[in-house]
Structures are given as structure tokens and as C-alpha cells.
Amino acid sequence: MPVPRRDLEETRARLRAWLRARLPGAEISPLTGPAATGFSNDTLLFDAHWREGGRPRARALVCRLEPAGAGVFPRYDVAERFRVMHALRDTAVPVPAMLWLEPDPVPLGSPFFVMERVDGRIPTDTPPYHGGGWVAEITPAERRALWNAAVDALAEIHRQDPARLGIEGLEAPPAGTDTAAWQLERWTRYYEWVAGARRQPTLDAALAWLRERRPVASDAALCWGDARIGNMIFRDGRCVAVLDWEMATLGPPEMDLGWFLYLDRHHHEAIGVARLAGFPDRAETVARWEARVGRAARDLEWWEVFAGFRFAAIMTRVAERMQAHGILPPDSSFPVDNTASRLLAKVLGLPPPGPPAAQTAS
């Protein structure tokens, strides 16, 4: 959800001054990517114009900044995200060209990087694409092509060798660690950071389920983290860019596949609409991923529940940020009772989450 954050004209002047140290004489267009921006990052779109060798040049660019103040996650590191995307530049994973990294918060108030802007369309989250937007308007055959292109891009991420890319130091378990256990502990700490003393019965039950059934895994593949078609740019039926690497880590690739499947399920089942015709089903999706990665998907049910637990914890934090910014009233039940927590309860056969008072009484 968006929150008011910055003066775009002031930011434009500061960004132009910063850019001129790299592109002498550069001018930039008014910034878009609104004055209201999200909790997880701050995205500014603009066009740069300059002269090089006496000839006019122009480029469409994106500036991604760390969030100012409290965000969805306790830690942000734009330098790490820049490094991951830059490392993928010569692979078959479609990522924008990464141009400049600015770790100093002084120029714009937060560390940031600048990358190229890729033309295309992104499936909408508002409304979720099964419920409306351009994905609902294209043909079933076009939706099938879009989905398959997304699965192929996801598989290509998992085919990469983090050591060859030079990103084996990405936030990840130490060598020889049980990576499923490490990831579960990592996200348990996140849930505890979000919830504090205000425990949530649905998430507590999900965590107990995950602990009881946790698989043993040693994989340390590159995992995108927020693997979903809403973080991809499509053009002519192709995935032309994979975006939003804030949750990138190393671990079993099924962590991404489970998130990919679960978030799509959320975007129709949790909002009470039918899944759009043309999208391949779960079995076909998994088979395509397996064929391209060259391995059978392991413990996928567990990783899908893990995705549900993570997503519900993140939604709790987003809801709390909305309350802090006055978007939701202080007594809203949304941090506990939302589409993410309801779907998680349904998947595990738990009672639907209710208002905090009702939960306390029960």
C-alpha cells in the first residue's frame, strides 16, 4: 500500500545534480512513480537527456531507493540487490541493465541505485490479476504463453551457480548447513519481530506445522525470494525483466517455486474469483519447472505452506505500517484477519482468523 513520502520536485533537483556528475549536462524529466510510494522500496521513473560526442542521447531510467524510516523488513541493502542483478547481466535471466549504485544516503536521503527502464506490462496486484486488469483481458492462449515464460525465467534463475556469479556471500546459510532449517529459523525470527507479544493463532499453528514436518535440505541455489508474475515485465508473450530482489537469498529452489504457486493461488482463491482460463495448472507448472531445472521438485507441499506463513507474516507488517500512517484505524483487525491469513488457515484446516478480541476470548 502506498504512503506519502517525498517531494518529487525537490527530489528531481537533487537527482539531476547527482546524475550530472556521471552524465555532464544531463536533464531529467519530471519524476513519476508517485509521491505516494510503497513500504518495501521507493521507485522513481524518469527520462534522462544529455549530449555525448556532440550528439543527443536519451535513456529511460528507474531509481530504486531504500525505504525511509521503518519498512516491511528490518534490514535493507540496496548494494546487495544491485550486486545480484548486476551479476545476472550476462545470463539468460532477464534483468534490467544496472547502471549506478549510490550507497551514500546524503544525495537523496537514502541509498539507491539507478537501472534502465524496461518497456512492457506487469500483471496487477490491485486488483489481483485474476480479478481484473490487462491479464484478464488477453486471450487464454496469451495467458498460457505469459505463464510459461514466467516459469522458464524462474527455472533459469535456479540454474545459475551463485559461486560463478560471485554472489555466494548473499544472505544465506553457511556451507554445510541444513538450508531448510536455516530458512525456517530466519523467517521465524521475522515473524517474532513483526508480532512481538501479540501472537497470532493462525501463524503460530502454521509455524508448529512447519517445524513438525520440516524436510532436510542442503541446496544453496539462488532464490529470487519474491517469485511471482507480478514482479515480472512482459512484452509480446515474453518475460523481459525480473524485478524486486529484496528477498533474494540462497536455499532450496522449491522455496521460490512454492511461493510462485502459492501467491497465484492467493490471487484467485483468497479473493473469491475463478482462476483465469489459459493458465497451466499446478501439475503442468511443476512439470515444466522440473524439466527446465533438471530435477524433481522436493517437499513442495511444505514449501507452499512455508510461503503461506511468510506471506501472512509480511501482510501483518504491512497492515501495521498502514495503521502507523493512518491508512487503517488503530483498532483494525486487518493485521490478523486478511486474505493471506485466511488462505493459510484454510490450507491447514484451521478456524478462520478473527478480530484480536475474539481470538483472546477463545
C-alpha positions in Angstrom: 0.0 0.0 0.0 1.3 3.5 -0.8 2.2 6.1 1.8 3.1 9.8 1.2 6.9 10.1 1.4 8.8 12.7 -0.6 8.6 15.9 -2.5 9.1 14.9 -6.2 10.3 18.3 -7.4 12.9 18.6 -4.7 14.0 15.0 -5.3 14.2 15.7 -9.0 16.6 18.6 -8.5 18.8 16.5 -6.2 18.7 13.5 -8.5 19.6 15.7 -11.5 22.6 17.2 -9.6 23.8 13.7 -8.7 23.3 12.4 -12.3 25.3 15.3 -13.8 28.4 14.0 -12.1 28.0 10.9 -14.3 26.4 12.4 -17.4 27.6 16.0 -17.6 24.8 18.4 -18.5 22.1 15.8 -18.1 18.5 16.9 -17.8 15.8 14.7 -16.4 12.0 14.7 -16.9 9.5 15.1 -14.1 9.6 12.1 -11.8 6.7 9.7 -11.9 6.1 6.7 -9.7 4.0 8.7 -7.4 4.7 10.9 -4.4 2.9 8.1 -2.6 5.1 5.0 -2.6 5.3 1.6 -1.0 6.7 0.4 2.3 9.2 -2.0 0.8 11.0 0.4 -1.5 10.7 3.7 -3.2 10.6 3.7 -7.0 11.0 6.8 -9.2 10.7 6.7 -13.0 12.3 9.4 -15.2 13.9 10.0 -18.6 17.4 11.4 -18.9 18.7 13.5 -21.8 22.3 14.5 -22.4 24.8 15.0 -25.1 27.7 12.7 -25.8 30.3 13.3 -28.5 28.2 16.2 -29.7 25.1 14.0 -30.3 21.9 14.0 -28.2 21.3 10.9 -26.1 18.3 9.8 -24.1 17.5 6.9 -21.8 14.5 5.8 -19.7 15.6 5.1 -16.2 14.4 3.9 -12.8 15.7 4.9 -9.4 15.2 2.5 -6.5 15.7 3.8 -3.0 15.8 2.1 0.4 12.6 3.0 2.3 12.9 6.0 4.6 12.1 5.0 8.2 10.5 1.8 9.2 9.8 -0.6 6.4 8.4 -4.1 5.8 11.7 -5.7 6.7 14.1 -5.0 9.5 17.1 -4.8 7.1 17.5 -3.4 3.6 20.7 -3.4 1.5 20.4 -1.9 -1.9 24.0 -2.6 -2.6 23.4 -6.3 -2.3 20.3 -6.1 -4.6 22.4 -4.2 -7.1 25.1 -6.7 -6.9 22.8 -9.7 -7.5 21.1 -8.1 -10.5 24.4 -6.9 -11.9 25.8 -10.4 -11.6 23.0 -11.8 -13.7 23.6 -9.4 -16.6 25.3 -11.9 -18.9 23.0 -14.8 -18.1 19.7 -15.9 -19.6 17.8 -14.4 -16.6 16.2 -11.2 -18.0 17.2 -8.3 -15.7 17.4 -4.6 -16.4 20.9 -3.1 -17.0 22.2 -1.9 -13.7 23.9 1.5 -14.2 24.9 3.1 -10.9 24.9 2.4 -7.2 24.9 5.1 -4.6 25.4 3.8 -1.1 25.6 7.2 0.5 22.2 8.4 1.8 23.1 12.1 1.5 22.2 12.8 -2.1 18.5 11.6 -1.9 18.1 10.8 1.8 18.5 7.0 1.3 21.0 4.7 -0.5 19.8 4.0 -4.1 20.6 2.6 -7.4 19.7 3.5 -11.0 18.8 1.0 -13.7 17.4 1.0 -17.1 13.6 1.1 -17.5 12.3 -1.9 -19.5 9.2 -1.4 -21.6 6.3 -3.9 -21.1 3.4 -4.7 -18.8 3.3 -6.1 -15.3 0.4 -8.2 -14.0 -1.5 -6.1 -11.5 -1.8 -6.7 -7.7 -4.6 -4.1 -7.4 -6.8 -5.7 -8.5 -5.1 -9.1 -8.3 -4.7 -10.1 -11.9 -7.3 -13.0 -11.8 -9.8 -10.4 -10.7 -9.2 -7.7 -13.4 -6.6 -5.7 -15.3 -4.9 -6.4 -18.6 -4.2 -10.0 -17.8 -7.9 -10.7 -17.6 -8.4 -9.0 -21.0 -6.0 -11.0 -23.1 -6.8 -14.4 -24.6 -6.3 -17.7 -22.8 -3.6 -18.6 -25.3 -1.8 -15.4 -24.4 -2.1 -16.1 -20.7 -0.7 -19.6 -21.3 2.3 -18.1 -23.1 2.8 -15.5 -20.3 2.7 -18.1 -17.6 5.1 -20.5 -19.3 7.5 -17.6 -20.0 7.4 -16.8 -16.3 8.1 -20.4 -15.3 11.0 -20.6 -17.7 12.5 -17.4 -16.3 12.1 -18.8 -12.7 13.8 -22.0 -13.7 16.7 -20.1 -15.3 17.3 -18.3 -12.0 17.6 -21.7 -10.3 20.0 -23.0 -13.0 22.6 -20.3 -12.0 25.7 -21.1 -10.0 26.0 -18.5 -7.2 29.7 -19.1 -6.8 30.3 -18.5 -10.6 28.3 -15.3 -10.3 30.3 -14.2 -7.3 27.2 -13.9 -5.0 27.8 -16.9 -2.8 28.1 -14.5 0.1 24.4 -13.4 -0.4 22.4 -13.5 2.9 22.4 -17.3 3.2 23.1 -20.3 5.4 26.8 -21.2 5.9 28.2 -24.0 3.9 27.1 -27.5 5.1 24.0 -26.1 6.9 20.6 -27.6 6.7 19.2 -24.9 4.4 15.5 -25.7 5.1 16.1 -25.4 8.8 18.1 -22.1 8.3 15.3 -20.6 6.2 12.6 -21.6 8.7 14.6 -20.1 11.6 15.2 -16.9 9.6 11.5 -16.4 8.9 10.6 -17.4 12.4 12.7 -14.5 13.6 10.9 -12.3 11.2 7.5 -13.3 12.5 8.7 -12.8 16.1 10.0 -9.3 15.1 6.6 -8.5 13.5 4.3 -10.0 16.1 6.2 -9.3 19.3 4.0 -10.2 22.2 0.8 -10.1 20.0 0.8 -13.7 18.9 -1.4 -14.8 16.1 -3.1 -18.2 16.4 -3.1 -18.9 12.7 0.6 -18.1 12.3 1.5 -20.0 15.5 -0.3 -23.1 14.2 1.4 -22.8 10.8 4.8 -22.5 12.5 4.2 -25.6 14.6 3.1 -27.5 11.4 6.2 -26.4 9.6 8.5 -27.4 12.5 6.9 -30.8 12.8 7.3 -31.6 9.1 10.4 -29.8 8.2 12.4 -31.5 5.5 16.2 -31.7 5.5 17.8 -29.9 2.6 21.4 -29.0 1.6 20.6 -26.9 -1.6 22.1 -23.4 -1.8 20.6 -22.3 -5.1 20.0 -18.7 -6.0 16.4 -17.9 -4.8 14.7 -14.8 -6.1 12.6 -14.5 -2.9 9.5 -12.8 -4.3 8.9 -15.1 -7.2 5.6 -14.2 -8.9 4.4 -12.8 -12.2 3.5 -9.5 -10.5 7.3 -8.9 -10.3 7.9 -9.6 -14.0 7.7 -7.4 -17.1 6.1 -9.0 -20.1 6.2 -8.0 -23.8 4.9 -9.9 -26.8 4.4 -13.0 -24.6 7.9 -13.0 -23.3 9.3 -12.2 -19.8 11.7 -9.3 -20.5 12.6 -8.4 -16.9 12.6 -10.0 -13.4 12.3 -7.3 -10.7 12.3 -6.9 -7.0 15.1 -8.9 -5.5 14.7 -7.5 -1.9 14.0 -11.1 -0.6 16.8 -12.8 -2.5 18.7 -15.5 -0.7 20.4 -18.9 -1.2 18.5 -22.1 -0.4 16.4 -24.9 -1.9 14.8 -23.6 -5.2 11.5 -25.1 -4.1 11.3 -22.1 -1.8 10.7 -20.0 -4.9 8.5 -22.5 -6.7 6.3 -22.8 -3.6 6.0 -19.0 -3.3 5.2 -18.8 -7.1 2.4 -21.3 -6.8 1.0 -20.0 -3.5 0.9 -16.4 -4.5 -1.0 -17.3 -7.7 -3.4 -19.3 -5.6 -3.9 -16.3 -3.3 -4.7 -14.1 -6.2 -7.8 -16.0 -7.1 -8.9 -18.3 -4.2 -8.3 -15.8 -1.4 -10.2 -13.1 -3.2 -13.1 -15.4 -4.3 -12.7 -15.3 -8.0 -12.1 -18.1 -10.6 -8.6 -18.7 -11.9 -8.4 -17.3 -15.4 -8.6 -19.7 -18.3 -5.4 -20.4 -20.1 -3.0 -20.5 -17.1 -1.5 -24.0 -16.8 -2.4 -25.8 -13.6 -0.1 -26.7 -10.7 0.9 -30.1 -12.1 1.8 -28.8 -15.5 3.6 -25.8 -14.0 5.7 -28.1 -11.7 6.5 -30.5 -14.6 7.7 -27.6 -16.8 9.9 -26.2 -14.0 11.3 -29.7 -13.3 12.2 -30.2 -16.9 14.0 -26.9 -17.2 15.8 -27.1 -13.9 16.7 -30.8 -14.4 15.5 -32.0 -11.0 12.3 -33.3 -9.4 10.6 -30.8 -7.0 11.1 -31.9 -3.5 8.8 -31.4 -0.5 6.7 -28.9 -2.4 3.7 -29.1 -0.1 5.9 -28.0 2.8 7.4 -25.1 0.8 3.9 -23.9 -0.2 2.8 -23.8 3.4 6.1 -22.0 4.2 5.1 -19.5 1.5 1.7 -19.0 3.2 3.4 -18.5 6.6 5.8 -15.9 5.2 3.2 -14.1 3.2 0.8 -13.8 6.2 3.7 -12.5 8.4 4.5 -9.9 5.8 0.9 -8.9 5.5 0.8 -8.4 9.2 3.7 -6.0 9.0 2.2 -4.2 6.0 -1.1 -3.8 7.9 0.8 -2.4 11.0 2.6 0.1 8.8 -0.8 1.2 7.3 -2.1 1.7 10.9 1.0 3.8 11.7 0.4 6.0 8.7 -3.3 6.4 9.4 -4.4 4.4 6.4 -6.1 1.9 8.7 -7.7 2.7 12.1 -5.7 1.6 15.2 -8.4 -1.0 16.1 -8.5 -2.6 12.7 -8.4 -6.4 12.7 -6.6 -6.4 9.3 -3.1 -7.2 10.8 -4.6 -10.6 12.0 -7.6 -11.1 9.6 -6.7 -10.6 6.0 -6.7 -12.6 2.7 -3.2 -14.0 3.4 -4.1 -15.3 6.9 -7.5 -16.6 5.8 -6.0 -18.6 3.0 -3.3 -20.0 5.3 -6.0 -21.1 7.8 -8.0 -22.7 5.0 -4.9 -24.6 3.7 -4.2 -26.0 7.1 -7.8 -26.7 8.1 -7.8 -24.1 10.9 -10.6 -21.9 12.0 -10.7 -18.6 10.1 -8.8 -15.8 11.9 -11.0 -13.4 13.7 -10.6 -10.0 15.4 -8.0 -9.8 18.1 -10.6 -9.6 20.8 -12.4 -12.7 19.6 -9.1 -14.6 19.5 -8.1 -13.5 23.0 -11.5 -14.7 24.3 -11.3 -18.1 22.7 
